[in-house]
């Protein structure tokens, strides 16, 4: 079982990558860097919490482990 701190760091680093990609796309699409980065930040926070909770649930499921 992974430690919670490791799961959290994986979630944060993954969301930072997603934030960077979303920010570029949103800024190009919206034509406004504040709106684009703001939307990306909100979506990143939602994604981070969702991913962390998903990992917590799967850490308790024994199916598929050796």
CHARMM internal coordinates of N, CA and C (Angstrom, degrees):
IC EDIT
DIST 1 N 1 CA 1.4506
DIST 1 CA 1 C 1.5322
ANGL 1 N 1 CA 1 C 109.04
DIST 1 C 2 N 1.3173
ANGL 1 CA 1 C 2 N 115.77
DIHE 1 N 1 CA 1 C 2 N 134.33
DIST 2 N 2 CA 1.4597
ANGL 1 C 2 N 2 CA 120.28
DIHE 1 CA 1 C 2 N 2 CA 179.03
DIST 2 CA 2 C 1.5260
ANGL 2 N 2 CA 2 C 110.41
DIHE 1 C 2 N 2 CA 2 C -74.78
DIST 2 C 3 N 1.3150
ANGL 2 CA 2 C 3 N 115.34
DIHE 2 N 2 CA 2 C 3 N 149.56
DIST 3 N 3 CA 1.4590
ANGL 2 C 3 N 3 CA 119.29
DIHE 2 CA 2 C 3 N 3 CA 174.79
DIST 3 CA 3 C 1.5195
ANGL 3 N 3 CA 3 C 109.40
DIHE 2 C 3 N 3 CA 3 C -73.38
DIST 3 C 4 N 1.3305
ANGL 3 CA 3 C 4 N 115.43
DIHE 3 N 3 CA 3 C 4 N 151.26
DIST 4 N 4 CA 1.4647
ANGL 3 C 4 N 4 CA 120.16
DIHE 3 CA 3 C 4 N 4 CA -179.16
DIST 4 CA 4 C 1.5204
ANGL 4 N 4 CA 4 C 111.78
DIHE 3 C 4 N 4 CA 4 C -62.17
DIST 4 C 5 N 1.3274
ANGL 4 CA 4 C 5 N 117.72
DIHE 4 N 4 CA 4 C 5 N -34.66
DIST 5 N 5 CA 1.4658
ANGL 4 C 5 N 5 CA 119.41
DIHE 4 CA 4 C 5 N 5 CA 179.96
DIST 5 CA 5 C 1.5241
ANGL 5 N 5 CA 5 C 110.96
DIHE 4 C 5 N 5 CA 5 C -67.11
DIST 5 C 6 N 1.3281
ANGL 5 CA 5 C 6 N 116.84
DIHE 5 N 5 CA 5 C 6 N -36.83
DIST 6 N 6 CA 1.4702
ANGL 5 C 6 N 6 CA 120.19
DIHE 5 CA 5 C 6 N 6 CA 177.07
DIST 6 CA 6 C 1.5261
ANGL 6 N 6 CA 6 C 110.26
DIHE 5 C 6 N 6 CA 6 C -65.68
DIST 6 C 7 N 1.3303
ANGL 6 CA 6 C 7 N 116.68
DIHE 6 N 6 CA 6 C 7 N -44.10
DIST 7 N 7 CA 1.4637
ANGL 6 C 7 N 7 CA 120.47
DIHE 6 CA 6 C 7 N 7 CA 178.13
DIST 7 CA 7 C 1.5229
ANGL 7 N 7 CA 7 C 110.81
DIHE 6 C 7 N 7 CA 7 C -60.37
DIST 7 C 8 N 1.3179
ANGL 7 CA 7 C 8 N 115.73
DIHE 7 N 7 CA 7 C 8 N -41.64
DIST 8 N 8 CA 1.4610
ANGL 7 C 8 N 8 CA 120.14
DIHE 7 CA 7 C 8 N 8 CA -179.54
DIST 8 CA 8 C 1.5258
ANGL 8 N 8 CA 8 C 110.89
DIHE 7 C 8 N 8 CA 8 C -65.14
DIST 8 C 9 N 1.3281
ANGL 8 CA 8 C 9 N 117.73
DIHE 8 N 8 CA 8 C 9 N -43.16
DIST 9 N 9 CA 1.4646
ANGL 8 C 9 N 9 CA 120.63
DIHE 8 CA 8 C 9 N 9 CA 179.20
DIST 9 CA 9 C 1.5272
ANGL 9 N 9 CA 9 C 111.65
DIHE 8 C 9 N 9 CA 9 C -65.45
DIST 9 C 10 N 1.3220
ANGL 9 CA 9 C 10 N 117.31
DIHE 9 N 9 CA 9 C 10 N -37.99
DIST 10 N 10 CA 1.4654
ANGL 9 C 10 N 10 CA 120.52
DIHE 9 CA 9 C 10 N 10 CA 175.98
DIST 10 CA 10 C 1.5245
ANGL 10 N 10 CA 10 C 109.98
DIHE 9 C 10 N 10 CA 10 C -62.66
DIST 10 C 11 N 1.3116
ANGL 10 CA 10 C 11 N 116.02
DIHE 10 N 10 CA 10 C 11 N -43.04
DIST 11 N 11 CA 1.4657
ANGL 10 C 11 N 11 CA 120.40
DIHE 10 CA 10 C 11 N 11 CA 179.70
DIST 11 CA 11 C 1.5235
ANGL 11 N 11 CA 11 C 110.89
DIHE 10 C 11 N 11 CA 11 C -63.94
DIST 11 C 12 N 1.3234
ANGL 11 CA 11 C 12 N 117.23
DIHE 11 N 11 CA 11 C 12 N -43.01
DIST 12 N 12 CA 1.4681
ANGL 11 C 12 N 12 CA 121.03
DIHE 11 CA 11 C 12 N 12 CA -178.27
DIST 12 CA 12 C 1.5256
ANGL 12 N 12 CA 12 C 110.85
DIHE 11 C 12 N 12 CA 12 C -65.94
DIST 12 C 13 N 1.3279
ANGL 12 CA 12 C 13 N 117.38
DIHE 12 N 12 CA 12 C 13 N -47.13
DIST 13 N 13 CA 1.4653
ANGL 12 C 13 N 13 CA 118.71
DIHE 12 CA 12 C 13 N 13 CA -178.50
DIST 13 CA 13 C 1.5246
ANGL 13 N 13 CA 13 C 111.44
DIHE 12 C 13 N 13 CA 13 C -65.30
DIST 13 C 14 N 1.3201
ANGL 13 CA 13 C 14 N 117.40
DIHE 13 N 13 CA 13 C 14 N -38.42
DIST 14 N 14 CA 1.4661
ANGL 13 C 14 N 14 CA 120.45
DIHE 13 CA 13 C 14 N 14 CA 177.86
DIST 14 CA 14 C 1.5266
ANGL 14 N 14 CA 14 C 110.57
DIHE 13 C 14 N 14 CA 14 C -64.18
DIST 14 C 15 N 1.3200
ANGL 14 CA 14 C 15 N 116.85
DIHE 14 N 14 CA 14 C 15 N -41.87
DIST 15 N 15 CA 1.4590
ANGL 14 C 15 N 15 CA 120.33
DIHE 14 CA 14 C 15 N 15 CA -179.45
DIST 15 CA 15 C 1.5255
ANGL 15 N 15 CA 15 C 111.58
DIHE 14 C 15 N 15 CA 15 C -69.75
DIST 15 C 16 N 1.3206
ANGL 15 CA 15 C 16 N 118.64
DIHE 15 N 15 CA 15 C 16 N -31.40
DIST 16 N 16 CA 1.4631
ANGL 15 C 16 N 16 CA 120.64
DIHE 15 CA 15 C 16 N 16 CA 175.92
DIST 16 CA 16 C 1.5271
ANGL 16 N 16 CA 16 C 111.26
DIHE 15 C 16 N 16 CA 16 C -64.72
DIST 16 C 17 N 1.3217
ANGL 16 CA 16 C 17 N 115.97
DIHE 16 N 16 CA 16 C 17 N -39.54
DIST 17 N 17 CA 1.4639
ANGL 16 C 17 N 17 CA 119.48
DIHE 16 CA 16 C 17 N 17 CA 175.90
DIST 17 CA 17 C 1.5227
ANGL 17 N 17 CA 17 C 109.55
DIHE 16 C 17 N 17 CA 17 C -63.58
DIST 17 C 18 N 1.3155
ANGL 17 CA 17 C 18 N 116.21
DIHE 17 N 17 CA 17 C 18 N -46.54
DIST 18 N 18 CA 1.4579
ANGL 17 C 18 N 18 CA 120.74
DIHE 17 CA 17 C 18 N 18 CA 178.53
DIST 18 CA 18 C 1.5182
ANGL 18 N 18 CA 18 C 112.29
DIHE 17 C 18 N 18 CA 18 C -61.93
DIST 18 C 19 N 1.3274
ANGL 18 CA 18 C 19 N 116.70
DIHE 18 N 18 CA 18 C 19 N -38.67
DIST 19 N 19 CA 1.4659
ANGL 18 C 19 N 19 CA 121.37
DIHE 18 CA 18 C 19 N 19 CA 178.85
DIST 19 CA 19 C 1.5241
ANGL 19 N 19 CA 19 C 110.82
DIHE 18 C 19 N 19 CA 19 C -61.10
DIST 19 C 20 N 1.3220
ANGL 19 CA 19 C 20 N 116.27
DIHE 19 N 19 CA 19 C 20 N -44.57
DIST 20 N 20 CA 1.4670
ANGL 19 C 20 N 20 CA 120.15
DIHE 19 CA 19 C 20 N 20 CA -179.66
DIST 20 CA 20 C 1.5267
ANGL 20 N 20 CA 20 C 111.08
DIHE 19 C 20 N 20 CA 20 C -62.61
DIST 20 C 21 N 1.3237
ANGL 20 CA 20 C 21 N 116.30
DIHE 20 N 20 CA 20 C 21 N -45.94
DIST 21 N 21 CA 1.4642
ANGL 20 C 21 N 21 CA 120.34
DIHE 20 CA 20 C 21 N 21 CA -179.73
DIST 21 CA 21 C 1.5272
ANGL 21 N 21 CA 21 C 110.53
DIHE 20 C 21 N 21 CA 21 C -64.88
DIST 21 C 22 N 1.3385
ANGL 21 CA 21 C 22 N 116.84
DIHE 21 N 21 CA 21 C 22 N -47.67
DIST 22 N 22 CA 1.4668
ANGL 21 C 22 N 22 CA 120.54
DIHE 21 CA 21 C 22 N 22 CA 179.77
DIST 22 CA 22 C 1.5190
ANGL 22 N 22 CA 22 C 111.93
DIHE 21 C 22 N 22 CA 22 C -61.83
DIST 22 C 23 N 1.3156
ANGL 22 CA 22 C 23 N 117.05
DIHE 22 N 22 CA 22 C 23 N -38.57
DIST 23 N 23 CA 1.4629
ANGL 22 C 23 N 23 CA 120.07
DIHE 22 CA 22 C 23 N 23 CA -179.14
DIST 23 CA 23 C 1.5191
ANGL 23 N 23 CA 23 C 111.31
DIHE 22 C 23 N 23 CA 23 C -61.80
DIST 23 C 24 N 1.3187
ANGL 23 CA 23 C 24 N 116.59
DIHE 23 N 23 CA 23 C 24 N -46.30
DIST 24 N 24 CA 1.4656
ANGL 23 C 24 N 24 CA 120.04
DIHE 23 CA 23 C 24 N 24 CA 178.93
DIST 24 CA 24 C 1.5247
ANGL 24 N 24 CA 24 C 110.26
DIHE 23 C 24 N 24 CA 24 C -60.67
DIST 24 C 25 N 1.3188
ANGL 24 CA 24 C 25 N 116.62
DIHE 24 N 24 CA 24 C 25 N -48.01
DIST 25 N 25 CA 1.4702
ANGL 24 C 25 N 25 CA 120.39
DIHE 24 CA 24 C 25 N 25 CA -179.36
DIST 25 CA 25 C 1.5268
ANGL 25 N 25 CA 25 C 111.01
DIHE 24 C 25 N 25 CA 25 C -62.78
DIST 25 C 26 N 1.3319
ANGL 25 CA 25 C 26 N 117.22
DIHE 25 N 25 CA 25 C 26 N -46.57
DIST 26 N 26 CA 1.4641
ANGL 25 C 26 N 26 CA 120.66
DIHE 25 CA 25 C 26 N 26 CA -178.20
DIST 26 CA 26 C 1.5218
ANGL 26 N 26 CA 26 C 112.35
DIHE 25 C 26 N 26 CA 26 C -65.28
DIST 26 C 27 N 1.3178
ANGL 26 CA 26 C 27 N 117.62
DIHE 26 N 26 CA 26 C 27 N -40.42
DIST 27 N 27 CA 1.4648
ANGL 26 C 27 N 27 CA 120.59
DIHE 26 CA 26 C 27 N 27 CA 179.05
DIST 27 CA 27 C 1.5270
ANGL 27 N 27 CA 27 C 109.79
DIHE 26 C 27 N 27 CA 27 C -65.02
DIST 27 C 28 N 1.3176
ANGL 27 CA 27 C 28 N 117.25
DIHE 27 N 27 CA 27 C 28 N -44.00
DIST 28 N 28 CA 1.4641
ANGL 27 C 28 N 28 CA 120.06
DIHE 27 CA 27 C 28 N 28 CA 178.64
DIST 28 CA 28 C 1.5262
ANGL 28 N 28 CA 28 C 111.22
DIHE 27 C 28 N 28 CA 28 C -64.00
DIST 28 C 29 N 1.3080
ANGL 28 CA 28 C 29 N 117.24
DIHE 28 N 28 CA 28 C 29 N -41.02
DIST 29 N 29 CA 1.4610
ANGL 28 C 29 N 29 CA 121.48
DIHE 28 CA 28 C 29 N 29 CA -177.86
DIST 29 CA 29 C 1.5265
ANGL 29 N 29 CA 29 C 111.87
DIHE 28 C 29 N 29 CA 29 C -72.22
DIST 29 C 30 N 1.3363
ANGL 29 CA 29 C 30 N 116.12
DIHE 29 N 29 CA 29 C 30 N -44.43
DIST 30 N 30 CA 1.4595
ANGL 29 C 30 N 30 CA 120.24
DIHE 29 CA 29 C 30 N 30 CA -175.02
DIST 30 CA 30 C 1.5252
ANGL 30 N 30 CA 30 C 112.96
DIHE 29 C 30 N 30 CA 30 C -84.71
DIST 30 C 31 N 1.3167
ANGL 30 CA 30 C 31 N 116.54
DIHE 30 N 30 CA 30 C 31 N -23.84
DIST 31 N 31 CA 1.4548
ANGL 30 C 31 N 31 CA 120.14
DIHE 30 CA 30 C 31 N 31 CA -178.64
DIST 31 CA 31 C 1.5178
ANGL 31 N 31 CA 31 C 113.70
DIHE 30 C 31 N 31 CA 31 C 73.96
DIST 31 C 32 N 1.3085
ANGL 31 CA 31 C 32 N 117.10
DIHE 31 N 31 CA 31 C 32 N 12.17
DIST 32 N 32 CA 1.4677
ANGL 31 C 32 N 32 CA 122.35
DIHE 31 CA 31 C 32 N 32 CA -178.70
DIST 32 CA 32 C 1.5237
ANGL 32 N 32 CA 32 C 107.52
DIHE 31 C 32 N 32 CA 32 C -139.12
DIST 32 C 33 N 1.3267
ANGL 32 CA 32 C 33 N 116.61
DIHE 32 N 32 CA 32 C 33 N 114.75
DIST 33 N 33 CA 1.4603
ANGL 32 C 33 N 33 CA 118.91
DIHE 32 CA 32 C 33 N 33 CA -174.31
DIST 33 CA 33 C 1.5198
ANGL 33 N 33 CA 33 C 112.38
DIHE 32 C 33 N 33 CA 33 C -67.52
DIST 33 C 34 N 1.3333
ANGL 33 CA 33 C 34 N 118.82
DIHE 33 N 33 CA 33 C 34 N -34.08
DIST 34 N 34 CA 1.4760
ANGL 33 C 34 N 34 CA 119.60
DIHE 33 CA 33 C 34 N 34 CA 179.96
DIST 34 CA 34 C 1.5216
ANGL 34 N 34 CA 34 C 111.40
DIHE 33 C 34 N 34 CA 34 C -66.27
DIST 34 C 35 N 1.3114
ANGL 34 CA 34 C 35 N 116.15
DIHE 34 N 34 CA 34 C 35 N -45.75
DIST 35 N 35 CA 1.4681
ANGL 34 C 35 N 35 CA 119.76
DIHE 34 CA 34 C 35 N 35 CA 178.74
DIST 35 CA 35 C 1.5240
ANGL 35 N 35 CA 35 C 110.59
DIHE 34 C 35 N 35 CA 35 C -65.71
DIST 35 C 36 N 1.3253
ANGL 35 CA 35 C 36 N 117.16
DIHE 35 N 35 CA 35 C 36 N -41.59
DIST 36 N 36 CA 1.4592
ANGL 35 C 36 N 36 CA 121.20
DIHE 35 CA 35 C 36 N 36 CA -179.34
DIST 36 CA 36 C 1.5154
ANGL 36 N 36 CA 36 C 112.85
DIHE 35 C 36 N 36 CA 36 C -64.12
DIST 36 C 37 N 1.3232
ANGL 36 CA 36 C 37 N 116.09
DIHE 36 N 36 CA 36 C 37 N -45.94
DIST 37 N 37 CA 1.4635
ANGL 36 C 37 N 37 CA 120.39
DIHE 36 CA 36 C 37 N 37 CA 179.72
DIST 37 CA 37 C 1.5301
ANGL 37 N 37 CA 37 C 110.51
DIHE 36 C 37 N 37 CA 37 C -70.66
DIST 37 C 38 N 1.3289
ANGL 37 CA 37 C 38 N 117.22
DIHE 37 N 37 CA 37 C 38 N -36.95
DIST 38 N 38 CA 1.4671
ANGL 37 C 38 N 38 CA 120.75
DIHE 37 CA 37 C 38 N 38 CA 177.64
DIST 38 CA 38 C 1.5171
ANGL 38 N 38 CA 38 C 112.01
DIHE 37 C 38 N 38 CA 38 C -62.01
DIST 38 C 39 N 1.3257
ANGL 38 CA 38 C 39 N 116.19
DIHE 38 N 38 CA 38 C 39 N -46.34
DIST 39 N 39 CA 1.4634
ANGL 38 C 39 N 39 CA 120.38
DIHE 38 CA 38 C 39 N 39 CA 177.67
DIST 39 CA 39 C 1.5230
ANGL 39 N 39 CA 39 C 110.31
DIHE 38 C 39 N 39 CA 39 C -62.79
DIST 39 C 40 N 1.3061
ANGL 39 CA 39 C 40 N 116.70
DIHE 39 N 39 CA 39 C 40 N -42.59
DIST 40 N 40 CA 1.4684
ANGL 39 C 40 N 40 CA 120.47
DIHE 39 CA 39 C 40 N 40 CA 179.04
DIST 40 CA 40 C 1.5210
ANGL 40 N 40 CA 40 C 111.14
DIHE 39 C 40 N 40 CA 40 C -62.26
DIST 40 C 41 N 1.3164
ANGL 40 CA 40 C 41 N 117.25
DIHE 40 N 40 CA 40 C 41 N -40.44
DIST 41 N 41 CA 1.4625
ANGL 40 C 41 N 41 CA 120.97
DIHE 40 CA 40 C 41 N 41 CA 178.79
DIST 41 CA 41 C 1.5160
ANGL 41 N 41 CA 41 C 112.21
DIHE 40 C 41 N 41 CA 41 C -62.45
DIST 41 C 42 N 1.3268
ANGL 41 CA 41 C 42 N 115.97
DIHE 41 N 41 CA 41 C 42 N -44.09
DIST 42 N 42 CA 1.4587
ANGL 41 C 42 N 42 CA 120.47
DIHE 41 CA 41 C 42 N 42 CA 179.62
DIST 42 CA 42 C 1.5330
ANGL 42 N 42 CA 42 C 110.34
DIHE 41 C 42 N 42 CA 42 C -63.73
DIST 42 C 43 N 1.3207
ANGL 42 CA 42 C 43 N 116.62
DIHE 42 N 42 CA 42 C 43 N -46.01
DIST 43 N 43 CA 1.4623
ANGL 42 C 43 N 43 CA 120.34
DIHE 42 CA 42 C 43 N 43 CA 179.87
DIST 43 CA 43 C 1.5265
ANGL 43 N 43 CA 43 C 111.96
DIHE 42 C 43 N 43 CA 43 C -65.95
DIST 43 C 44 N 1.3219
ANGL 43 CA 43 C 44 N 116.76
DIHE 43 N 43 CA 43 C 44 N -35.17
DIST 44 N 44 CA 1.4594
ANGL 43 C 44 N 44 CA 120.91
DIHE 43 CA 43 C 44 N 44 CA 178.35
DIST 44 CA 44 C 1.5224
ANGL 44 N 44 CA 44 C 110.95
DIHE 43 C 44 N 44 CA 44 C -65.65
DIST 44 C 45 N 1.3145
ANGL 44 CA 44 C 45 N 117.53
DIHE 44 N 44 CA 44 C 45 N -43.06
DIST 45 N 45 CA 1.4642
ANGL 44 C 45 N 45 CA 120.96
DIHE 44 CA 44 C 45 N 45 CA 178.82
DIST 45 CA 45 C 1.5245
ANGL 45 N 45 CA 45 C 110.83
DIHE 44 C 45 N 45 CA 45 C -62.59
DIST 45 C 46 N 1.3197
ANGL 45 CA 45 C 46 N 116.77
DIHE 45 N 45 CA 45 C 46 N -45.07
DIST 46 N 46 CA 1.4662
ANGL 45 C 46 N 46 CA 120.62
DIHE 45 CA 45 C 46 N 46 CA 177.67
DIST 46 CA 46 C 1.5259
ANGL 46 N 46 CA 46 C 110.17
DIHE 45 C 46 N 46 CA 46 C -61.58
DIST 46 C 47 N 1.3234
ANGL 46 CA 46 C 47 N 116.88
DIHE 46 N 46 CA 46 C 47 N -44.08
DIST 47 N 47 CA 1.4613
ANGL 46 C 47 N 47 CA 121.18
DIHE 46 CA 46 C 47 N 47 CA 179.53
DIST 47 CA 47 C 1.5165
ANGL 47 N 47 CA 47 C 112.53
DIHE 46 C 47 N 47 CA 47 C -64.61
DIST 47 C 48 N 1.3231
ANGL 47 CA 47 C 48 N 117.21
DIHE 47 N 47 CA 47 C 48 N -38.85
DIST 48 N 48 CA 1.4626
ANGL 47 C 48 N 48 CA 121.54
DIHE 47 CA 47 C 48 N 48 CA 179.93
DIST 48 CA 48 C 1.5207
ANGL 48 N 48 CA 48 C 110.91
DIHE 47 C 48 N 48 CA 48 C -62.38
DIST 48 C 49 N 1.3074
ANGL 48 CA 48 C 49 N 116.63
DIHE 48 N 48 CA 48 C 49 N -48.63
DIST 49 N 49 CA 1.4639
ANGL 48 C 49 N 49 CA 120.88
DIHE 48 CA 48 C 49 N 49 CA 179.97
DIST 49 CA 49 C 1.5301
ANGL 49 N 49 CA 49 C 110.22
DIHE 48 C 49 N 49 CA 49 C -63.51
DIST 49 C 50 N 1.3198
ANGL 49 CA 49 C 50 N 116.96
DIHE 49 N 49 CA 49 C 50 N -44.22
DIST 50 N 50 CA 1.4681
ANGL 49 C 50 N 50 CA 121.19
DIHE 49 CA 49 C 50 N 50 CA -179.83
DIST 50 CA 50 C 1.5238
ANGL 50 N 50 CA 50 C 111.36
DIHE 49 C 50 N 50 CA 50 C -62.15
DIST 50 C 51 N 1.3270
ANGL 50 CA 50 C 51 N 116.70
DIHE 50 N 50 CA 50 C 51 N -44.92
DIST 51 N 51 CA 1.4650
ANGL 50 C 51 N 51 CA 121.02
DIHE 50 CA 50 C 51 N 51 CA -179.56
DIST 51 CA 51 C 1.5298
ANGL 51 N 51 CA 51 C 110.95
DIHE 50 C 51 N 51 CA 51 C -63.68
DIST 51 C 52 N 1.3174
ANGL 51 CA 51 C 52 N 117.24
DIHE 51 N 51 CA 51 C 52 N -44.08
DIST 52 N 52 CA 1.4629
ANGL 51 C 52 N 52 CA 121.09
DIHE 51 CA 51 C 52 N 52 CA -179.12
DIST 52 CA 52 C 1.5288
ANGL 52 N 52 CA 52 C 110.62
DIHE 51 C 52 N 52 CA 52 C -62.05
DIST 52 C 53 N 1.3217
ANGL 52 CA 52 C 53 N 116.78
DIHE 52 N 52 CA 52 C 53 N -45.37
DIST 53 N 53 CA 1.4637
ANGL 52 C 53 N 53 CA 120.33
DIHE 52 CA 52 C 53 N 53 CA 179.05
DIST 53 CA 53 C 1.5294
ANGL 53 N 53 CA 53 C 110.74
DIHE 52 C 53 N 53 CA 53 C -64.14
DIST 53 C 54 N 1.3163
ANGL 53 CA 53 C 54 N 116.97
DIHE 53 N 53 CA 53 C 54 N -39.84
DIST 54 N 54 CA 1.4636
ANGL 53 C 54 N 54 CA 121.75
DIHE 53 CA 53 C 54 N 54 CA 177.03
DIST 54 CA 54 C 1.5258
ANGL 54 N 54 CA 54 C 110.72
DIHE 53 C 54 N 54 CA 54 C -60.30
DIST 54 C 55 N 1.3186
ANGL 54 CA 54 C 55 N 117.42
DIHE 54 N 54 CA 54 C 55 N -44.54
DIST 55 N 55 CA 1.4642
ANGL 54 C 55 N 55 CA 121.42
DIHE 54 CA 54 C 55 N 55 CA 178.46
DIST 55 CA 55 C 1.5249
ANGL 55 N 55 CA 55 C 111.41
DIHE 54 C 55 N 55 CA 55 C -64.22
DIST 55 C 56 N 1.3185
ANGL 55 CA 55 C 56 N 117.35
DIHE 55 N 55 CA 55 C 56 N -38.08
DIST 56 N 56 CA 1.4638
ANGL 55 C 56 N 56 CA 120.98
DIHE 55 CA 55 C 56 N 56 CA 178.51
DIST 56 CA 56 C 1.5256
ANGL 56 N 56 CA 56 C 110.92
DIHE 55 C 56 N 56 CA 56 C -62.48
DIST 56 C 57 N 1.3035
ANGL 56 CA 56 C 57 N 116.43
DIHE 56 N 56 CA 56 C 57 N -43.53
DIST 57 N 57 CA 1.4644
ANGL 56 C 57 N 57 CA 120.45
DIHE 56 CA 56 C 57 N 57 CA 178.94
DIST 57 CA 57 C 1.5235
ANGL 57 N 57 CA 57 C 110.08
DIHE 56 C 57 N 57 CA 57 C -63.39
DIST 57 C 58 N 1.3255
ANGL 57 CA 57 C 58 N 117.42
DIHE 57 N 57 CA 57 C 58 N -48.76
DIST 58 N 58 CA 1.4586
ANGL 57 C 58 N 58 CA 120.59
DIHE 57 CA 57 C 58 N 58 CA -177.58
DIST 58 CA 58 C 1.5263
ANGL 58 N 58 CA 58 C 112.64
DIHE 57 C 58 N 58 CA 58 C -67.38
DIST 58 C 59 N 1.3066
ANGL 58 CA 58 C 59 N 118.37
DIHE 58 N 58 CA 58 C 59 N -25.79
DIST 59 N 59 CA 1.4674
ANGL 58 C 59 N 59 CA 120.77
DIHE 58 CA 58 C 59 N 59 CA 177.74
DIST 59 CA 59 C 1.5266
ANGL 59 N 59 CA 59 C 111.06
DIHE 58 C 59 N 59 CA 59 C -66.04
DIST 59 C 60 N 1.3106
ANGL 59 CA 59 C 60 N 117.26
DIHE 59 N 59 CA 59 C 60 N -22.64
DIST 60 N 60 CA 1.4693
ANGL 59 C 60 N 60 CA 121.76
DIHE 59 CA 59 C 60 N 60 CA -179.12
DIST 60 CA 60 C 1.5318
ANGL 60 N 60 CA 60 C 112.91
DIHE 59 C 60 N 60 CA 60 C -92.98
DIST 60 C 61 N 1.3053
ANGL 60 CA 60 C 61 N 117.52
DIHE 60 N 60 CA 60 C 61 N -7.65
DIST 61 N 61 CA 1.4624
ANGL 60 C 61 N 61 CA 121.26
DIHE 60 CA 60 C 61 N 61 CA -178.17
DIST 61 CA 61 C 1.5256
ANGL 61 N 61 CA 61 C 108.88
DIHE 60 C 61 N 61 CA 61 C -93.13
DIST 61 C 62 N 1.3083
ANGL 61 CA 61 C 62 N 116.41
DIHE 61 N 61 CA 61 C 62 N 125.40
DIST 62 N 62 CA 1.4574
ANGL 61 C 62 N 62 CA 121.19
DIHE 61 CA 61 C 62 N 62 CA -176.24
DIST 62 CA 62 C 1.5210
ANGL 62 N 62 CA 62 C 112.70
DIHE 61 C 62 N 62 CA 62 C -85.07
DIST 62 C 63 N 1.3005
ANGL 62 CA 62 C 63 N 118.06
DIHE 62 N 62 CA 62 C 63 N -17.24
DIST 63 N 63 CA 1.4623
ANGL 62 C 63 N 63 CA 122.89
DIHE 62 CA 62 C 63 N 63 CA -175.89
DIST 63 CA 63 C 1.5286
ANGL 63 N 63 CA 63 C 111.23
DIHE 62 C 63 N 63 CA 63 C -55.74
DIST 63 C 64 N 1.3264
ANGL 63 CA 63 C 64 N 116.19
DIHE 63 N 63 CA 63 C 64 N 131.23
DIST 64 N 64 CA 1.4524
ANGL 63 C 64 N 64 CA 121.77
DIHE 63 CA 63 C 64 N 64 CA 175.80
DIST 64 CA 64 C 1.5144
ANGL 64 N 64 CA 64 C 115.44
DIHE 63 C 64 N 64 CA 64 C 84.97
DIST 64 C 65 N 1.3049
ANGL 64 CA 64 C 65 N 117.61
DIHE 64 N 64 CA 64 C 65 N -0.08
DIST 65 N 65 CA 1.4725
ANGL 64 C 65 N 65 CA 120.42
DIHE 64 CA 64 C 65 N 65 CA 177.58
DIST 65 CA 65 C 1.5150
ANGL 65 N 65 CA 65 C 109.53
DIHE 64 C 65 N 65 CA 65 C -91.38
DIST 65 C 66 N 1.3001
ANGL 65 CA 65 C 66 N 115.72
DIHE 65 N 65 CA 65 C 66 N 154.06
DIST 66 N 66 CA 1.4726
ANGL 65 C 66 N 66 CA 120.26
DIHE 65 CA 65 C 66 N 66 CA 179.33
DIST 66 CA 66 C 1.4962
ANGL 66 N 66 CA 66 C 110.25
DIHE 65 C 66 N 66 CA 66 C -85.58
END
COOR INIT
IC SEED 1 N 1 CA 1 C
IC BUILD
